[in-house]
Amino acid sequence: DAEQSLGLPIIDAQIAAMRAHLDDIDFAEAAKQEARVRHALLAPLPQFELAAPAAKPILHLGATSMDIVDNTDVLLTRDALTLLAQKIANLIDALGTFATEYRDLPCLAYTHLQPAQPTTVGKRAVLWTYDFVLCLADIELRLQTLMLRGIKGTTGTQASFLELFEGDHEKVRKLEFAVAERLGFSRVHPVSGQTYSRVVDAQIVASLATLAAAAHKMALDIRMLAAFKEIDEPFE
């Protein structure tokens, strides 16, 4: 669609055929072909050609696998982080309500698992809550800085698209941002190779690990307090 808008010889009927048959792919056959060709993206393409033969000449036009796969991974990452952010916000709200309810209920606080000074149950819950506040800020930062790989071709040089547009760099630049806009992004990575930098993946994994650590800390605190009979689960 973006390529057509910039003047490549793509007709409406070809795009309409693709849209009309998005769910008509024989994925079982595609799986067999993937075992044969050992390529996750090239295997389903023949099935798409069968479903939408009018679009066969333009399928994957100029693109490399990661123009599809990496950008899709970014979309999935955005959706997943958005879901996590909502869940963390709900948890913060619930813990805040709990902390307010028990803000004046005294209990014993510990350092190194040794009795130290009095505190309150509410204050203890605030400690757990604050960890999740920090985690939410980190997840939101990842969302705010998340960028598409963009449409950059096999090695990030955009050579195939420059060939399609007969060396017109400005049209290739417009193509990349036209695709990004359609996918709901205003920014793309300024440079890439075959893939976007995997530093991005490491940053996201680190954020998820931090969230897991916060959850583990709270759960372990509760379990130890239950052992001390300071927080208890009901038994009939």
ROMAR-721302 format. One record per atom (N, C-alpha, C, O): residue in one letter; x, y, z. Coordinates in steps of 0.02 Angstrom, whole numbers, padded with zeros to 5 digits, always signed. Layout:
N
aXYZ
...
//
This chain:
236
d+00042-00060+00000
d+00000+00000+00000
d+00044+00063+00000
d+00031+00110-00037
a+00096+00062+00041
a+00142+00120+00044
a+00181+00126-00022
a+00192+00181-00047
e+00202+00069-00049
e+00239+00070-00112
e+00195+00098-00168
e+00218+00136-00210
q+00132+00077-00169
q+00085+00102-00220
q+00077+00178-00214
q+00075+00213-00264
s+00071+00202-00152
s+00060+00274-00141
s+00118+00316-00166
s+00111+00376-00178
l+00177+00284-00173
l+00236+00320-00195
l+00253+00306-00269
l+00306+00324-00293
g+00205+00274-00305
g+00212+00270-00377
g+00234+00205-00407
g+00241+00200-00468
l+00244+00153-00365
l+00263+00088-00396
l+00201+00058-00431
l+00145+00071-00410
p+00212+00019-00483
p+00156-00007-00523
p+00119-00063-00487
p+00125-00122-00505
i+00081-00045-00438
i+00040-00091-00399
i-00032-00068-00406
i-00047-00009-00396
i-00076-00114-00424
i-00145-00094-00437
i-00189-00110-00376
i-00173-00153-00335
d-00245-00075-00372
d-00291-00083-00315
d-00314-00155-00308
d-00323-00180-00252
a-00325-00189-00365
a-00351-00258-00362
a-00302-00305-00328
a-00323-00352-00294
q-00237-00292-00336
q-00188-00335-00303
q-00190-00326-00227
q-00188-00375-00190
i-00194-00265-00205
i-00198-00252-00133
i-00264-00279-00105
i-00266-00307-00050
a-00318-00269-00143
a-00383-00294-00121
a-00382-00370-00114
a-00412-00398-00068
a-00348-00404-00160
a-00344-00477-00157
a-00308-00499-00094
a-00328-00548-00062
m-00254-00464-00077
m-00218-00482-00016
m-00262-00472+00045
m-00265-00515+00089
r-00296-00415+00048
r-00338-00401+00107
r-00394-00452+00113
r-00413-00471+00168
a-00421-00474+00056
a-00478-00519+00057
a-00460-00590+00077
a-00503-00629+00096
h-00395-00607+00074
h-00375-00677+00086
h-00324-00684+00141
h-00285-00732+00142
l-00323-00636+00187
l-00274-00639+00241
l-00282-00702+00285
l-00233-00727+00312
d-00343-00727+00291
d-00355-00784+00334
d-00365-00850+00296
d-00390-00899+00323
d-00346-00849+00231
d-00358-00908+00189
d-00293-00946+00174
d-00288-00979+00122
i-00244-00941+00218
i-00180-00973+00207
i-00182-01045+00233
i-00209-01057+00287
d-00154-01091+00196
d-00149-01160+00219
d-00085-01166+00261
d-00031-01181+00236
f-00093-01155+00326
f-00034-01153+00370
f-00005-01223+00380
f+00055-01229+00394
a-00046-01275+00374
a-00019-01343+00380
a+00029-01356+00323
a+00083-01385+00333
e+00009-01336+00263
e+00053-01344+00205
e+00115-01300+00212
e+00170-01320+00194
a+00105-01239+00237
a+00162-01194+00247
a+00212-01225+00296
a+00273-01217+00287
a+00187-01259+00347
a+00232-01291+00395
a+00273-01346+00361
a+00332-01355+00376
k+00241-01383+00316
k+00278-01434+00279
k+00332-01403+00235
k+00388-01428+00231
q+00314-01347+00203
q+00362-01313+00160
q+00420-01283+00201
q+00477-01281+00178
e+00404-01261+00262
e+00458-01234+00304
e+00508-01288+00322
e+00568-01275+00325
a+00483-01348+00335
a+00529-01404+00349
a+00573-01419+00289
a+00630-01441+00296
r+00546-01405+00229
r+00584-01418+00168
r+00634-01362+00152
r+00693-01375+00139
v+00610-01300+00153
v+00653-01243+00132
v+00691-01213+00191
v+00738-01175+00180
r+00671-01229+00252
r+00705-01205+00312
r+00706-01128+00315
r+00757-01098+00330
h+00649-01098+00300
h+00644-01025+00302
h+00574-01007+00324
h+00525-01022+00289
a+00569-00974+00382
a+00504-00963+00413
a+00459-00917+00372
a+00398-00923+00375
l+00488-00871+00333
l+00447-00823+00297
l+00433-00846+00225
l+00378-00837+00200
l+00482-00875+00193
l+00472-00897+00124
l+00423-00955+00119
l+00390-00964+00068
a+00417-00994+00172
a+00372-01052+00170
a+00298-01033+00161
a+00264-01065+00121
p+00272-00982+00196
p+00201-00965+00186
p+00187-00925+00123
p+00130-00922+00101
l+00238-00894+00093
l+00225-00851+00035
l+00190-00887-00022
l+00143-00860-00051
p+00212-00948-00041
p+00176-00984-00094
p+00103-00997-00077
p+00060-00999-00122
q+00088-01005-00013
q+00018-01016+00007
q-00022-00951-00002
q-00081-00953-00019
f+00010-00895+00011
f-00023-00830+00000
f-00034-00819-00075
f-00085-00793-00096
e+00015-00840-00115
e+00008-00834-00188
e-00052-00875-00213
e-00088-00853-00257
l-00061-00934-00184
l-00117-00976-00205
l-00184-00945-00184
l-00233-00949-00220
a-00185-00914-00125
a-00246-00884-00100
a-00263-00819-00137
a-00322-00804-00148
a-00212-00782-00155
a-00222-00717-00188
a-00177-00712-00250
a-00129-00674-00251
p-00193-00751-00302
p-00148-00754-00360
p-00138-00687-00395
p-00085-00675-00424
a-00186-00643-00392
a-00178-00578-00424
a-00120-00539-00394
a-00090-00497-00427
a-00106-00552-00330
a-00054-00515-00295
a+00015-00547-00301
a+00064-00520-00275
k+00020-00604-00335
k+00083-00640-00337
k+00142-00597-00359
k+00195-00603-00329
p+00135-00554-00410
p+00193-00515-00433
p+00219-00464-00382
p+00276-00441-00387
i+00178-00446-00333
i+00200-00392-00287
i+00212-00417-00216
i+00233-00378-00173
l+00199-00480-00202
l+00209-00504-00134
l+00283-00497-00115
l+00327-00517-00152
h+00295-00468-00056
h+00363-00463-00030
h+00407-00419-00075
h+00468-00428-00078
l+00377-00372-00110
l+00412-00333-00161
l+00467-00290-00129
l+00454-00243-00092
g+00529-00308-00145
g+00587-00271-00120
g+00608-00288-00049
g+00661-00267-00026
a+00567-00327-00014
a+00578-00337+00058
a+00624-00396+00071
a+00630-00442+00031
t+00656-00393+00129
t+00692-00450+00157
t+00650-00476+00215
t+00603-00444+00237
s+00668-00534+00240
s+00629-00566+00293
s+00618-00521+00353
s+00563-00516+00380
m+00672-00487+00373
m+00668-00448+00435
m+00630-00382+00425
m+00612-00350+00475
d+00619-00361+00363
d+00572-00306+00353
d+00503-00326+00379
d+00463-00284+00400
i+00489-00391+00377
i+00425-00417+00402
i+00431-00439+00475
i+00394-00415+00518
v+00479-00484+00488
v+00483-00517+00553
v+00501-00468+00609
v+00467-00466+00660
d+00553-00428+00599
d+00575-00384+00653
d+00523-00331+00669
d+00511-00315+00727
n+00492-00304+00617
n+00440-00254+00630
n+00381-00285+00665
n+00350-00253+00709
t+00364-00346+00647
t+00309-00381+00681
t+00327-00394+00754
t+00285-00386+00798
d+00390-00412+00767
d+00412-00423+00836
d+00405-00359+00877
d+00387-00361+00936
v+00419-00302+00846
v+00412-00238+00881
v+00338-00226+00898
v+00322-00202+00952
l+00293-00242+00851
l+00222-00234+00863
l+00199-00278+00922
l+00162-00256+00965
l+00223-00340+00922
l+00205-00386+00976
l+00234-00362+01043
l+00201-00367+01095
t+00295-00336+01040
t+00327-00310+01101
t+00288-00250+01128
t+00276-00245+01188
r+00267-00206+01083
r+00227-00148+01104
r+00163-00171+01138
r+00145-00145+01191
d+00128-00219+01108
d+00065-00243+01137
d+00077-00276+01204
d+00038-00266+01251
a+00131-00315+01209
a+00146-00351+01271
a+00164-00302+01327
a+00141-00310+01383
l+00206-00253+01312
l+00225-00204+01363
l+00166-00162+01385
l+00160-00144+01443
t+00122-00146+01338
t+00061-00109+01355
t+00018-00148+01403
t-00009-00121+01451
l+00010-00213+01389
l-00029-00256+01434
l+00003-00260+01503
l-00031-00257+01554
l+00069-00268+01504
l+00105-00271+01568
l+00097-00206+01607
l+00084-00207+01668
a+00103-00150+01573
a+00096-00086+01606
a+00028-00079+01639
a+00022-00054+01695
q-00024-00101+01604
q-00092-00098+01632
q-00098-00142+01694
q-00128-00123+01744
k-00068-00202+01691
k-00072-00248+01748
k-00032-00222+01808
k-00055-00228+01865
i+00026-00192+01795
i+00066-00164+01849
i+00028-00106+01881
i+00027-00099+01943
a-00003-00064+01840
a-00041-00007+01867
a-00098-00032+01911
a-00112-00004+01964
n-00132-00086+01890
n-00186-00115+01930
n-00159-00141+01997
n-00191-00133+02049
l-00100-00172+01995
l-00069-00198+02056
l-00051-00141+02103
l-00063-00145+02164
i-00021-00088+02076
i-00004-00030+02117
i-00066-00001+02150
i-00065+00016+02209
d-00120+00003+02113
d-00183+00029+02140
d-00208-00015+02197
d-00229+00010+02250
a-00206-00081+02187
a-00231-00127+02238
a-00187-00125+02301
a-00212-00125+02357
l-00121-00123+02291
l-00076-00120+02348
l-00084-00053+02385
l-00078-00050+02446
g-00096+00000+02347
g-00106+00065+02378
g-00168+00066+02422
g-00168+00095+02476
t-00221+00034+02399
t-00282+00029+02438
t-00270-00011+02502
t-00292+00008+02556
f-00233-00066+02495
f-00216-00108+02553
f-00173-00068+02603
f-00185-00070+02664
a-00123-00032+02577
a-00078+00006+02620
a-00116+00060+02658
a-00102+00072+02717
t-00163+00092+02625
t-00203+00144+02658
t-00246+00115+02714
t-00252+00144+02768
e-00275+00057+02700
e-00319+00025+02750
e-00280+00007+02813
e-00307+00013+02868
y-00217-00015+02805
y-00179-00039+02863
y-00120+00007+02880
y-00070-00016+02907
r-00127+00071+02865
r-00072+00117+02875
r-00054+00125+02949
r+00003+00142+02966
d-00102+00115+02994
d-00090+00126+03065
d-00085+00060+03105
d-00079+00062+03167
l-00087+00004+03071
l-00084-00060+03108
l-00011-00077+03122
l+00027-00091+03076
p+00010-00076+03186
p+00081-00086+03201
p+00102-00158+03191
p+00063-00204+03199
c+00166-00166+03174
c+00196-00232+03169
c+00271-00224+03179
c+00297-00168+03182
l+00305-00279+03184
l+00378-00277+03196
l+00414-00279+03128
l+00397-00318+03084
a+00464-00235+03121
a+00505-00236+03060
a+00572-00269+03075
a+00594-00272+03132
y+00602-00295+03022
y+00663-00334+03030
y+00718-00306+02985
y+00705-00276+02933
t+00780-00316+03007
t+00838-00309+02963
t+00878-00373+02970
t+00889-00397+03026
h+00900-00401+02915
h+00937-00464+02915
h+00897-00519+02950
h+00926-00563+02982
l+00831-00516+02945
l+00786-00564+02976
l+00789-00561+03052
l+00767-00608+03086
q+00815-00507+03080
q+00817-00498+03153
q+00770-00441+03172
q+00764-00392+03135
p+00735-00446+03229
p+00691-00393+03250
p+00728-00326+03255
p+00783-00324+03283
a+00699-00273+03228
a+00733-00209+03226
a+00691-00155+03261
a+00704-00139+03319
q+00641-00128+03225
q+00599-00075+03253
q+00527-00087+03232
q+00513-00123+03185
p+00480-00054+03267
p+00410-00059+03245
p+00400-00022+03179
p+00434+00027+03165
t+00353-00046+03141
t+00330-00012+03081
t+00255-00024+03077
t+00224-00042+03127
t+00226-00014+03019
t+00155-00031+03011
t+00147-00076+02950
t+00190-00078+02906
v+00092-00112+02949
v+00078-00155+02892
v+00073-00113+02828
v+00095-00134+02775
g+00042-00054+02835
g+00036-00011+02776
g+00104+00011+02749
g+00114+00011+02689
k+00150+00029+02795
k+00217+00050+02772
k+00251-00008+02736
k+00284+00002+02685
r+00243-00068+02763
r+00274-00126+02732
r+00247-00136+02660
r+00284-00150+02614
a+00182-00128+02653
a+00151-00136+02586
a+00175-00081+02538
a+00181-00093+02478
v+00188-00021+02565
v+00213+00033+02523
v+00281+00015+02494
v+00297+00034+02438
l+00322-00020+02533
l+00387-00041+02507
l+00379-00085+02445
l+00414-00076+02396
w+00333-00132+02449
w+00320-00174+02390
w+00293-00132+02332
w+00312-00139+02275
t+00247-00087+02350
t+00216-00046+02298
t+00267-00004+02261
t+00264+00002+02200
y+00314+00025+02298
y+00363+00070+02267
y+00407+00032+02217
y+00425+00060+02165
d+00423-00030+02233
d+00461-00070+02184
d+00423-00074+02118
d+00453-00067+02064
f+00358-00084+02122
f+00318-00089+02060
f+00310-00021+02026
f+00303-00018+01965
v+00310+00033+02065
v+00310+00099+02035
v+00373+00109+01992
v+00369+00134+01936
l+00429+00089+02018
l+00492+00094+01981
l+00489+00050+01918
l+00512+00070+01865
c+00462-00010+01925
c+00456-00055+01868
c+00410-00027+01814
c+00425-00032+01755
l+00355+00003+01836
l+00309+00033+01787
l+00342+00089+01749
l+00334+00095+01688
a+00380+00131+01784
a+00416+00186+01750
a+00465+00158+01698
a+00473+00186+01644
d+00497+00102+01715
d+00545+00071+01669
d+00509+00043+01607
d+00532+00052+01551
i+00453+00009+01618
i+00414-00019+01563
i+00388+00038+01518
i+00390+00032+01457
e+00365+00092+01549
e+00340+00149+01509
e+00396+00181+01469
e+00385+00203+01413
l+00457+00183+01497
l+00514+00208+01459
l+00527+00165+01398
l+00541+00190+01344
r+00524+00100+01407
r+00534+00054+01350
r+00482+00067+01296
r+00497+00067+01237
l+00420+00077+01317
l+00367+00091+01269
l+00379+00157+01232
l+00370+00162+01171
q+00399+00208+01269
q+00410+00274+01239
q+00468+00274+01190
q+00468+00313+01142
t+00518+00233+01202
t+00578+00232+01159
t+00577+00176+01108
t+00625+00169+01069
l+00524+00136+01107
l+00521+00080+01060
l+00514+00106+00988
l+00472+00148+00974
m+00557+00081+00944
m+00556+00102+00874
m+00550+00041+00828
m+00572-00014+00845
l+00520+00052+00771
l+00520+00000+00719
l+00590-00010+00691
l+00631+00036+00693
r+00604-00069+00666
r+00665-00077+00627
r+00663-00034+00566
r+00713-00005+00545
g+00603-00030+00536
g+00596+00008+00474
g+00601-00038+00414
g+00606-00099+00421
i+00598-00008+00354
i+00602-00045+00291
i+00671-00033+00262
i+00683+00017+00227
k+00716-00079+00276
k+00787-00066+00261
k+00820-00118+00217
k+00879-00113+00201
g+00783-00169+00197
g+00813-00218+00151
g+00859-00267+00186
g+00863-00270+00247
t+00895-00305+00145
t+00931-00364+00169
t+00985-00349+00220
t+00991-00385+00269
t+01024-00297+00210
t+01078-00282+00256
t+01073-00212+00285
t+01122-00185+00312
g+01014-00183+00281
g+01004-00117+00309
g+01023-00059+00264
g+01022-00002+00285
t+01041-00074+00202
t+01062-00021+00155
t+01005+00005+00112
t+01013+00055+00077
q+00948-00029+00113
q+00889-00011+00073
q+00903-00017-00003
q+00869+00014-00043
a+00953-00057-00020
a+00973-00061-00091
a+00917-00085-00136
a+00908-00059-00191
s+00878-00134-00112
s+00825-00161-00154
s+00771-00109-00167
s+00742-00106-00221
f+00758-00067-00118
f+00707-00015-00126
f+00733+00043-00169
f+00696+00073-00207
l+00797+00057-00162
l+00827+00107-00206
l+00823+00085-00279
l+00813+00126-00324
e+00830+00020-00290
e+00824-00006-00358
e+00753+00000-00383
e+00741+00020-00441
l+00705-00016-00341
l+00634-00011-00361
l+00616+00061-00378
l+00578+00074-00424
f+00643+00109-00340
f+00627+00179-00351
f+00680+00215-00392
f+00686+00276-00391
e+00719+00175-00429
e+00768+00202-00477
e+00814+00254-00446
e+00827+00306-00475
g+00839+00237-00386
g+00889+00279-00354
g+00862+00340-00319
g+00901+00383-00298
d+00797+00346-00311
d+00767+00404-00280
d+00768+00395-00203
d+00724+00363-00175
h+00818+00424-00171
h+00826+00416-00098
h+00767+00445-00060
h+00747+00417-00009
e+00740+00500-00083
e+00686+00532-00047
e+00624+00489-00046
e+00588+00486+00004
k+00610+00454-00101
k+00552+00410-00103
k+00563+00350-00056
k+00515+00326-00024
v+00624+00326-00052
v+00638+00270-00007
v+00628+00293+00065
v+00601+00256+00106
r+00651+00353+00081
r+00641+00380+00148
r+00566+00387+00163
r+00544+00369+00217
k+00528+00413+00115
k+00456+00420+00124
k+00422+00353+00132
k+00375+00346+00171
l+00446+00302+00096
l+00418+00235+00101
l+00424+00210+00173
l+00376+00184+00202
e+00484+00217+00201
e+00495+00191+00268
e+00448+00224+00319
e+00419+00189+00361
f+00440+00289+00315
f+00397+00323+00363
f+00323+00313+00347
f+00281+00317+00392
a+00307+00300+00284
a+00237+00284+00267
a+00217+00217+00298
a+00162+00209+00323
v+00263+00169+00296
v+00250+00104+00327
v+00245+00112+00403
v+00200+00085+00435
a+00292+00150+00431
a+00292+00160+00504
a+00227+00192+00527
a+00198+00172+00577
e+00204+00242+00490
e+00142+00276+00508
e+00083+00228+00507
e+00040+00231+00551
r+00081+00185+00456
r+00026+00136+00452
r+00027+00086+00509
r-00024+00058+00527
l+00086+00075+00538
l+00092+00029+00594
l+00089+00064+00661
l+00098+00032+00714
g+00075+00129+00660
g+00065+00165+00723
g+00128+00190+00756
g+00129+00201+00817
f+00182+00200+00718
f+00245+00224+00745
f+00266+00288+00710
f+00253+00298+00651
s+00298+00332+00748
s+00324+00394+00719
s+00399+00391+00711
s+00429+00435+00679
r+00431+00339+00739
r+00504+00335+00735
r+00526+00265+00714
r+00493+00215+00729
v+00582+00263+00678
v+00614+00200+00659
v+00687+00205+00679
v+00714+00260+00688
h+00720+00148+00686
h+00791+00149+00701
h+00828+00182+00642
h+00817+00164+00585
p+00872+00229+00656
p+00906+00264+00602
p+00954+00219+00563
p+00966+00231+00504
v+00980+00167+00595
v+01024+00120+00560
v+01007+00049+00583
v+00985+00039+00640
s+01018+00001+00540
s+01011-00069+00559
s+01050-00111+00510
s+01069-00089+00456
g+01063-00173+00530
g+01087-00222+00483
g+01027-00263+00460
g+00974-00235+00445
q+01035-00328+00457
q+00979-00372+00441
q+00925-00366+00494
q+00865-00372+00478
t+00945-00353+00556
t+00897-00346+00612
t+00908-00279+00647
t+00961-00248+00639
y+00859-00258+00686
y+00871-00201+00730
y+00920-00224+00785
y+00927-00284+00796
s+00952-00177+00817
s+01002-00194+00868
s+00971-00237+00923
s+00919-00220+00951
r+01003-00292+00938
r+00978-00337+00991
r+00991-00309+01061
r+00969-00338+01110
v+01026-00252+01064
v+01029-00216+01128
v+00959-00200+01152
v+00945-00201+01212
v+00914-00184+01105
v+00844-00168+01122
v+00812-00228+01157
v+00778-00219+01208
d+00823-00287+01131
d+00794-00347+01162
d+00823-00356+01232
d+00786-00374+01279
a+00888-00344+01240
a+00920-00352+01305
a+00891-00302+01355
a+00881-00319+01414
q+00878-00241+01332
q+00849-00191+01377
q+00779-00212+01400
q+00762-00204+01459
i+00740-00240+01355
i+00672-00261+01372
i+00674-00321+01419
i+00636-00324+01467
v+00719-00368+01406
v+00726-00425+01450
v+00747-00402+01520
v+00724-00429+01570
a+00791-00353+01523
a+00813-00326+01588
a+00754-00296+01626
a+00748-00304+01686
s+00710-00260+01590
s+00651-00232+01621
s+00605-00286+01648
s+00577-00280+01702
l+00597-00339+01609
l+00555-00395+01631
l+00586-00430+01691
l+00550-00451+01737
a+00652-00437+01692
a+00686-00469+01748
a+00678-00428+01811
a+00670-00455+01866
t+00680-00361+01804
t+00671-00317+01861
t+00601-00324+01890
t+00591-00325+01951
l+00552-00328+01845
l+00483-00338+01867
l+00476-00405+01904
l+00443-00408+01956
a+00507-00457+01877
a+00504-00522+01909
a+00537-00520+01978
a+00513-00551+02025
a+00592-00482+01984
a+00626-00476+02048
a+00582-00441+02100
a+00580-00461+02158
a+00545-00390+02078
a+00500-00355+02124
a+00444-00401+02148
a+00427-00402+02208
a+00417-00441+02103
a+00364-00488+02121
a+00391-00542+02168
a+00358-00561+02217
h+00451-00565+02153
h+00482-00617+02195
h+00495-00591+02265
h+00485-00626+02315
k+00519-00528+02270
k+00534-00499+02335
k+00472-00494+02377
k+00472-00512+02436
m+00417-00470+02347
m+00355-00463+02384
m+00330-00532+02407
m+00310-00541+02465
a+00331-00580+02362
a+00306-00647+02379
a+00348-00679+02434
a+00321-00712+02479
l+00414-00670+02431
l+00457-00699+02482
l+00446-00666+02550
l+00446-00699+02601
d+00437-00600+02549
d+00422-00564+02611
d+00359-00592+02644
d+00357-00606+02703
i+00307-00600+02603
i+00243-00624+02630
i+00250-00695+02657
i+00222-00711+02710
r+00288-00736+02622
r+00297-00805+02646
r+00335-00807+02712
r+00317-00845+02757
m+00387-00766+02719
m+00425-00765+02782
m+00382-00736+02838
m+00384-00761+02895
l+00343-00684+02824
l+00299-00655+02875
l+00246-00705+02896
l+00225-00706+02954
a+00223-00746+02849
a+00175-00798+02866
a+00207-00849+02914
a+00174-00874+02960
a+00271-00864+02901
a+00307-00911+02946
a+00312-00882+03016
a+00311-00919+03065
f+00319-00815+03021
f+00324-00782+03086
f+00254-00769+03116
f+00249-00742+03172
k+00201-00788+03081
k+00132-00777+03102
k+00114-00703+03107
k+00070-00684+03145
e+00149-00661+03068
e+00131-00590+03064
e+00080-00577+03009
e+00037-00534+03016
i+00085-00613+02956
i+00035-00614+02903
i+00014-00687+02895
i+00057-00731+02891
d-00051-00700+02893
d-00072-00770+02895
d-00123-00782+02842
d-00161-00738+02823
e-00125-00843+02817
e-00179-00865+02773
e-00229-00904+02815
e-00210-00941+02860
p-00292-00898+02800
p-00343-00928+02842
p-00346-01005+02835
p-00339-01032+02780
f-00355-01038+02890
f-00367-01111+02889
f-00432-01124+02924
f-00445-01098+02978
e-00475-01165+02894
e-00538-01181+02926
e-00527-01235+02979
e-00575-01256+03012
//
